[in-house]
Amino acid sequence: MKIETVVEGNNLRLDVEGKIDTLTSREFQDTVLNSFRKYSDVTVNLAEVSYISSAGLRAFLIGQKTAASKRGSFSVINVDQGVLDVFKATGFDKVLDIH
């Protein structure tokens, strides 16, 4: 997995490439949490992510809870259909702000 950070005003966009699974979810989670130390709004671009495991879902839930606790926003954009299907099957489409 590769994560590139892009600053857009007060928002930080994380462009993720690869899979968010058991092996990479900790790195993804740490990046999200570190992002909220400097920015109140974080967007995750999943255009290049084709798979997410339950460990990856946990990292998204932690990101959402962190945003809420800091009165910021945590959104997800450019979601692959397979990943979107996982979000819908697990109810994450109702928890996350998906565009």
CNS distance restraints for C-alpha pairs under 8 A (distance, minus, plus):
assign (resid   1 and name CA) (resid  16 and name CA) 7.13 0.50 0.50
assign (resid   1 and name CA) (resid  17 and name CA) 5.56 0.50 0.50
assign (resid   1 and name CA) (resid  18 and name CA) 4.51 0.50 0.50
assign (resid   1 and name CA) (resid  19 and name CA) 5.95 0.50 0.50
assign (resid   1 and name CA) (resid  20 and name CA) 7.12 0.50 0.50
assign (resid   1 and name CA) (resid  24 and name CA) 6.50 0.50 0.50
assign (resid   2 and name CA) (resid  16 and name CA) 5.81 0.50 0.50
assign (resid   2 and name CA) (resid  17 and name CA) 5.08 0.50 0.50
assign (resid   2 and name CA) (resid  18 and name CA) 6.55 0.50 0.50
assign (resid   3 and name CA) (resid  14 and name CA) 6.30 0.50 0.50
assign (resid   3 and name CA) (resid  15 and name CA) 5.57 0.50 0.50
assign (resid   3 and name CA) (resid  16 and name CA) 4.58 0.50 0.50
assign (resid   3 and name CA) (resid  17 and name CA) 6.38 0.50 0.50
assign (resid   3 and name CA) (resid  28 and name CA) 7.82 0.50 0.50
assign (resid   4 and name CA) (resid  14 and name CA) 5.73 0.50 0.50
assign (resid   4 and name CA) (resid  15 and name CA) 5.06 0.50 0.50
assign (resid   4 and name CA) (resid  16 and name CA) 6.57 0.50 0.50
assign (resid   5 and name CA) (resid  12 and name CA) 6.77 0.50 0.50
assign (resid   5 and name CA) (resid  13 and name CA) 5.77 0.50 0.50
assign (resid   5 and name CA) (resid  14 and name CA) 4.76 0.50 0.50
assign (resid   5 and name CA) (resid  15 and name CA) 6.31 0.50 0.50
assign (resid   6 and name CA) (resid  12 and name CA) 5.82 0.50 0.50
assign (resid   6 and name CA) (resid  13 and name CA) 5.04 0.50 0.50
assign (resid   6 and name CA) (resid  14 and name CA) 6.41 0.50 0.50
assign (resid   6 and name CA) (resid  15 and name CA) 7.57 0.50 0.50
assign (resid   7 and name CA) (resid  11 and name CA) 6.11 0.50 0.50
assign (resid   7 and name CA) (resid  12 and name CA) 4.70 0.50 0.50
assign (resid   7 and name CA) (resid  13 and name CA) 6.25 0.50 0.50
assign (resid   8 and name CA) (resid  12 and name CA) 5.95 0.50 0.50
assign (resid   8 and name CA) (resid  13 and name CA) 7.12 0.50 0.50
assign (resid  10 and name CA) (resid  39 and name CA) 6.35 0.50 0.50
assign (resid  10 and name CA) (resid  40 and name CA) 7.25 0.50 0.50
assign (resid  10 and name CA) (resid  41 and name CA) 6.76 0.50 0.50
assign (resid  11 and name CA) (resid  39 and name CA) 6.30 0.50 0.50
assign (resid  11 and name CA) (resid  40 and name CA) 7.05 0.50 0.50
assign (resid  11 and name CA) (resid  41 and name CA) 4.82 0.50 0.50
assign (resid  11 and name CA) (resid  42 and name CA) 5.67 0.50 0.50
assign (resid  11 and name CA) (resid  43 and name CA) 7.24 0.50 0.50
assign (resid  12 and name CA) (resid  35 and name CA) 7.21 0.50 0.50
assign (resid  12 and name CA) (resid  39 and name CA) 6.51 0.50 0.50
assign (resid  12 and name CA) (resid  41 and name CA) 6.39 0.50 0.50
assign (resid  12 and name CA) (resid  42 and name CA) 4.89 0.50 0.50
assign (resid  12 and name CA) (resid  43 and name CA) 6.21 0.50 0.50
assign (resid  13 and name CA) (resid  42 and name CA) 5.82 0.50 0.50
assign (resid  13 and name CA) (resid  43 and name CA) 4.62 0.50 0.50
assign (resid  13 and name CA) (resid  44 and name CA) 5.72 0.50 0.50
assign (resid  13 and name CA) (resid  45 and name CA) 6.84 0.50 0.50
assign (resid  14 and name CA) (resid  42 and name CA) 7.45 0.50 0.50
assign (resid  14 and name CA) (resid  43 and name CA) 6.15 0.50 0.50
assign (resid  14 and name CA) (resid  44 and name CA) 4.77 0.50 0.50
assign (resid  14 and name CA) (resid  45 and name CA) 5.88 0.50 0.50
assign (resid  15 and name CA) (resid  44 and name CA) 6.20 0.50 0.50
assign (resid  15 and name CA) (resid  45 and name CA) 4.77 0.50 0.50
assign (resid  15 and name CA) (resid  46 and name CA) 6.68 0.50 0.50
assign (resid  15 and name CA) (resid  47 and name CA) 7.85 0.50 0.50
assign (resid  16 and name CA) (resid  44 and name CA) 7.18 0.50 0.50
assign (resid  16 and name CA) (resid  45 and name CA) 6.11 0.50 0.50
assign (resid  16 and name CA) (resid  46 and name CA) 5.75 0.50 0.50
assign (resid  16 and name CA) (resid  47 and name CA) 7.55 0.50 0.50
assign (resid  16 and name CA) (resid  48 and name CA) 6.36 0.50 0.50
assign (resid  16 and name CA) (resid  49 and name CA) 6.59 0.50 0.50
assign (resid  17 and name CA) (resid  46 and name CA) 7.26 0.50 0.50
assign (resid  17 and name CA) (resid  47 and name CA) 7.65 0.50 0.50
assign (resid  17 and name CA) (resid  48 and name CA) 4.67 0.50 0.50
assign (resid  17 and name CA) (resid  49 and name CA) 5.39 0.50 0.50
assign (resid  18 and name CA) (resid  48 and name CA) 6.29 0.50 0.50
assign (resid  18 and name CA) (resid  49 and name CA) 5.08 0.50 0.50
assign (resid  18 and name CA) (resid  50 and name CA) 6.97 0.50 0.50
assign (resid  18 and name CA) (resid  51 and name CA) 7.71 0.50 0.50
assign (resid  19 and name CA) (resid  24 and name CA) 7.32 0.50 0.50
assign (resid  19 and name CA) (resid  49 and name CA) 5.66 0.50 0.50
assign (resid  19 and name CA) (resid  50 and name CA) 6.36 0.50 0.50
assign (resid  19 and name CA) (resid  51 and name CA) 5.10 0.50 0.50
assign (resid  19 and name CA) (resid  52 and name CA) 6.08 0.50 0.50
assign (resid  20 and name CA) (resid  24 and name CA) 5.50 0.50 0.50
assign (resid  20 and name CA) (resid  25 and name CA) 5.35 0.50 0.50
assign (resid  20 and name CA) (resid  28 and name CA) 7.40 0.50 0.50
assign (resid  20 and name CA) (resid  49 and name CA) 7.45 0.50 0.50
assign (resid  20 and name CA) (resid  51 and name CA) 6.36 0.50 0.50
assign (resid  20 and name CA) (resid  52 and name CA) 4.80 0.50 0.50
assign (resid  20 and name CA) (resid  53 and name CA) 6.43 0.50 0.50
assign (resid  20 and name CA) (resid  55 and name CA) 7.81 0.50 0.50
assign (resid  20 and name CA) (resid  56 and name CA) 5.23 0.50 0.50
assign (resid  21 and name CA) (resid  25 and name CA) 5.36 0.50 0.50
assign (resid  21 and name CA) (resid  51 and name CA) 7.50 0.50 0.50
assign (resid  21 and name CA) (resid  52 and name CA) 5.60 0.50 0.50
assign (resid  21 and name CA) (resid  53 and name CA) 4.79 0.50 0.50
assign (resid  21 and name CA) (resid  54 and name CA) 7.35 0.50 0.50
assign (resid  21 and name CA) (resid  55 and name CA) 5.95 0.50 0.50
assign (resid  21 and name CA) (resid  56 and name CA) 5.42 0.50 0.50
assign (resid  22 and name CA) (resid  26 and name CA) 7.69 0.50 0.50
assign (resid  22 and name CA) (resid  53 and name CA) 6.86 0.50 0.50
assign (resid  22 and name CA) (resid  54 and name CA) 7.91 0.50 0.50
assign (resid  22 and name CA) (resid  55 and name CA) 5.49 0.50 0.50
assign (resid  22 and name CA) (resid  56 and name CA) 7.06 0.50 0.50
assign (resid  24 and name CA) (resid  28 and name CA) 6.39 0.50 0.50
assign (resid  24 and name CA) (resid  56 and name CA) 7.93 0.50 0.50
assign (resid  25 and name CA) (resid  29 and name CA) 5.97 0.50 0.50
assign (resid  25 and name CA) (resid  55 and name CA) 5.96 0.50 0.50
assign (resid  25 and name CA) (resid  56 and name CA) 4.98 0.50 0.50
assign (resid  25 and name CA) (resid  59 and name CA) 6.46 0.50 0.50
assign (resid  26 and name CA) (resid  30 and name CA) 6.05 0.50 0.50
assign (resid  26 and name CA) (resid  59 and name CA) 7.45 0.50 0.50
assign (resid  27 and name CA) (resid  31 and name CA) 6.16 0.50 0.50
assign (resid  28 and name CA) (resid  32 and name CA) 6.26 0.50 0.50
assign (resid  28 and name CA) (resid  56 and name CA) 7.93 0.50 0.50
assign (resid  28 and name CA) (resid  59 and name CA) 7.05 0.50 0.50
assign (resid  29 and name CA) (resid  33 and name CA) 6.17 0.50 0.50
assign (resid  29 and name CA) (resid  59 and name CA) 4.91 0.50 0.50
assign (resid  29 and name CA) (resid  60 and name CA) 7.46 0.50 0.50
assign (resid  29 and name CA) (resid  62 and name CA) 7.55 0.50 0.50
assign (resid  29 and name CA) (resid  63 and name CA) 7.29 0.50 0.50
assign (resid  30 and name CA) (resid  34 and name CA) 6.01 0.50 0.50
assign (resid  31 and name CA) (resid  35 and name CA) 6.03 0.50 0.50
assign (resid  32 and name CA) (resid  36 and name CA) 6.57 0.50 0.50
assign (resid  32 and name CA) (resid  42 and name CA) 7.75 0.50 0.50
assign (resid  32 and name CA) (resid  63 and name CA) 6.21 0.50 0.50
assign (resid  33 and name CA) (resid  37 and name CA) 6.87 0.50 0.50
assign (resid  33 and name CA) (resid  63 and name CA) 6.70 0.50 0.50
assign (resid  33 and name CA) (resid  66 and name CA) 7.40 0.50 0.50
assign (resid  34 and name CA) (resid  38 and name CA) 7.40 0.50 0.50
assign (resid  35 and name CA) (resid  39 and name CA) 5.97 0.50 0.50
assign (resid  35 and name CA) (resid  42 and name CA) 7.09 0.50 0.50
assign (resid  36 and name CA) (resid  40 and name CA) 5.76 0.50 0.50
assign (resid  36 and name CA) (resid  41 and name CA) 7.38 0.50 0.50
assign (resid  36 and name CA) (resid  42 and name CA) 7.19 0.50 0.50
assign (resid  36 and name CA) (resid  66 and name CA) 7.54 0.50 0.50
assign (resid  36 and name CA) (resid  67 and name CA) 7.30 0.50 0.50
assign (resid  40 and name CA) (resid  67 and name CA) 7.04 0.50 0.50
assign (resid  40 and name CA) (resid  70 and name CA) 6.88 0.50 0.50
assign (resid  40 and name CA) (resid  71 and name CA) 7.28 0.50 0.50
assign (resid  40 and name CA) (resid  72 and name CA) 4.54 0.50 0.50
assign (resid  40 and name CA) (resid  73 and name CA) 6.53 0.50 0.50
assign (resid  41 and name CA) (resid  67 and name CA) 7.44 0.50 0.50
assign (resid  41 and name CA) (resid  72 and name CA) 5.22 0.50 0.50
assign (resid  41 and name CA) (resid  73 and name CA) 4.63 0.50 0.50
assign (resid  41 and name CA) (resid  74 and name CA) 6.04 0.50 0.50
assign (resid  42 and name CA) (resid  73 and name CA) 6.21 0.50 0.50
assign (resid  42 and name CA) (resid  74 and name CA) 5.00 0.50 0.50
assign (resid  42 and name CA) (resid  75 and name CA) 6.52 0.50 0.50
assign (resid  43 and name CA) (resid  73 and name CA) 7.95 0.50 0.50
assign (resid  43 and name CA) (resid  74 and name CA) 5.73 0.50 0.50
assign (resid  43 and name CA) (resid  75 and name CA) 4.71 0.50 0.50
assign (resid  43 and name CA) (resid  76 and name CA) 5.62 0.50 0.50
assign (resid  43 and name CA) (resid  77 and name CA) 7.14 0.50 0.50
assign (resid  44 and name CA) (resid  74 and name CA) 7.74 0.50 0.50
assign (resid  44 and name CA) (resid  75 and name CA) 6.22 0.50 0.50
assign (resid  44 and name CA) (resid  76 and name CA) 4.76 0.50 0.50
assign (resid  44 and name CA) (resid  77 and name CA) 6.19 0.50 0.50
assign (resid  45 and name CA) (resid  76 and name CA) 6.00 0.50 0.50
assign (resid  45 and name CA) (resid  77 and name CA) 4.93 0.50 0.50
assign (resid  45 and name CA) (resid  78 and name CA) 5.86 0.50 0.50
assign (resid  45 and name CA) (resid  79 and name CA) 7.45 0.50 0.50
assign (resid  46 and name CA) (resid  76 and name CA) 7.07 0.50 0.50
assign (resid  46 and name CA) (resid  77 and name CA) 6.16 0.50 0.50
assign (resid  46 and name CA) (resid  78 and name CA) 5.40 0.50 0.50
assign (resid  46 and name CA) (resid  79 and name CA) 5.16 0.50 0.50
assign (resid  46 and name CA) (resid  80 and name CA) 6.95 0.50 0.50
assign (resid  47 and name CA) (resid  77 and name CA) 7.47 0.50 0.50
assign (resid  47 and name CA) (resid  78 and name CA) 4.78 0.50 0.50
assign (resid  47 and name CA) (resid  79 and name CA) 5.78 0.50 0.50
assign (resid  47 and name CA) (resid  80 and name CA) 6.27 0.50 0.50
assign (resid  48 and name CA) (resid  80 and name CA) 7.80 0.50 0.50
assign (resid  49 and name CA) (resid  79 and name CA) 7.72 0.50 0.50
assign (resid  49 and name CA) (resid  80 and name CA) 6.82 0.50 0.50
assign (resid  49 and name CA) (resid  83 and name CA) 7.69 0.50 0.50
assign (resid  50 and name CA) (resid  80 and name CA) 6.09 0.50 0.50
assign (resid  50 and name CA) (resid  82 and name CA) 6.48 0.50 0.50
assign (resid  50 and name CA) (resid  83 and name CA) 6.22 0.50 0.50
assign (resid  51 and name CA) (resid  82 and name CA) 7.01 0.50 0.50
assign (resid  51 and name CA) (resid  83 and name CA) 5.89 0.50 0.50
assign (resid  52 and name CA) (resid  56 and name CA) 5.55 0.50 0.50
assign (resid  52 and name CA) (resid  57 and name CA) 6.95 0.50 0.50
assign (resid  52 and name CA) (resid  83 and name CA) 6.30 0.50 0.50
assign (resid  52 and name CA) (resid  86 and name CA) 7.63 0.50 0.50
assign (resid  53 and name CA) (resid  57 and name CA) 6.38 0.50 0.50
assign (resid  54 and name CA) (resid  58 and name CA) 6.30 0.50 0.50
assign (resid  55 and name CA) (resid  59 and name CA) 6.62 0.50 0.50
assign (resid  56 and name CA) (resid  60 and name CA) 6.53 0.50 0.50
assign (resid  57 and name CA) (resid  61 and name CA) 6.28 0.50 0.50
assign (resid  58 and name CA) (resid  62 and name CA) 6.25 0.50 0.50
assign (resid  59 and name CA) (resid  63 and name CA) 6.19 0.50 0.50
assign (resid  60 and name CA) (resid  64 and name CA) 6.20 0.50 0.50
assign (resid  61 and name CA) (resid  65 and name CA) 6.20 0.50 0.50
assign (resid  62 and name CA) (resid  66 and name CA) 6.02 0.50 0.50
assign (resid  63 and name CA) (resid  67 and name CA) 6.20 0.50 0.50
assign (resid  63 and name CA) (resid  74 and name CA) 6.74 0.50 0.50
assign (resid  64 and name CA) (resid  68 and name CA) 6.29 0.50 0.50
assign (resid  64 and name CA) (resid  73 and name CA) 7.65 0.50 0.50
assign (resid  64 and name CA) (resid  74 and name CA) 5.70 0.50 0.50
assign (resid  64 and name CA) (resid  95 and name CA) 7.82 0.50 0.50
assign (resid  64 and name CA) (resid  96 and name CA) 6.85 0.50 0.50
assign (resid  65 and name CA) (resid  69 and name CA) 6.18 0.50 0.50
assign (resid  66 and name CA) (resid  70 and name CA) 6.27 0.50 0.50
assign (resid  67 and name CA) (resid  71 and name CA) 5.90 0.50 0.50
assign (resid  67 and name CA) (resid  72 and name CA) 4.71 0.50 0.50
assign (resid  67 and name CA) (resid  73 and name CA) 5.26 0.50 0.50
assign (resid  67 and name CA) (resid  74 and name CA) 5.82 0.50 0.50
assign (resid  68 and name CA) (resid  72 and name CA) 6.00 0.50 0.50
assign (resid  68 and name CA) (resid  73 and name CA) 6.98 0.50 0.50
assign (resid  74 and name CA) (resid  96 and name CA) 7.47 0.50 0.50
assign (resid  74 and name CA) (resid  97 and name CA) 6.83 0.50 0.50
assign (resid  75 and name CA) (resid  96 and name CA) 6.57 0.50 0.50
assign (resid  75 and name CA) (resid  97 and name CA) 4.74 0.50 0.50
assign (resid  75 and name CA) (resid  98 and name CA) 5.88 0.50 0.50
assign (resid  75 and name CA) (resid  99 and name CA) 7.47 0.50 0.50
assign (resid  76 and name CA) (resid  96 and name CA) 7.26 0.50 0.50
assign (resid  76 and name CA) (resid  97 and name CA) 6.13 0.50 0.50
assign (resid  76 and name CA) (resid  98 and name CA) 4.76 0.50 0.50
assign (resid  76 and name CA) (resid  99 and name CA) 6.12 0.50 0.50
assign (resid  77 and name CA) (resid  98 and name CA) 5.91 0.50 0.50
assign (resid  77 and name CA) (resid  99 and name CA) 4.79 0.50 0.50
assign (resid  78 and name CA) (resid  99 and name CA) 6.77 0.50 0.50
assign (resid  79 and name CA) (resid  83 and name CA) 6.39 0.50 0.50
assign (resid  79 and name CA) (resid  84 and name CA) 5.97 0.50 0.50
assign (resid  79 and name CA) (resid  98 and name CA) 7.84 0.50 0.50
assign (resid  79 and name CA) (resid  99 and name CA) 7.74 0.50 0.50
assign (resid  80 and name CA) (resid  84 and name CA) 6.05 0.50 0.50
assign (resid  81 and name CA) (resid  85 and name CA) 6.05 0.50 0.50
assign (resid  82 and name CA) (resid  86 and name CA) 6.54 0.50 0.50
assign (resid  83 and name CA) (resid  87 and name CA) 6.31 0.50 0.50
assign (resid  84 and name CA) (resid  88 and name CA) 6.14 0.50 0.50
assign (resid  84 and name CA) (resid  93 and name CA) 7.73 0.50 0.50
assign (resid  85 and name CA) (resid  89 and name CA) 6.01 0.50 0.50
assign (resid  86 and name CA) (resid  90 and name CA) 6.15 0.50 0.50
assign (resid  87 and name CA) (resid  91 and name CA) 5.99 0.50 0.50
assign (resid  87 and name CA) (resid  92 and name CA) 4.64 0.50 0.50
assign (resid  87 and name CA) (resid  93 and name CA) 5.22 0.50 0.50
assign (resid  88 and name CA) (resid  92 and name CA) 6.00 0.50 0.50
assign (resid  88 and name CA) (resid  93 and name CA) 5.16 0.50 0.50
assign (resid  88 and name CA) (resid  94 and name CA) 7.88 0.50 0.50
assign (resid  91 and name CA) (resid  95 and name CA) 6.99 0.50 0.50
assign (resid  92 and name CA) (resid  96 and name CA) 5.82 0.50 0.50
assign (resid  93 and name CA) (resid  97 and name CA) 7.39 0.50 0.50
assign (resid  93 and name CA) (resid  98 and name CA) 6.86 0.50 0.50
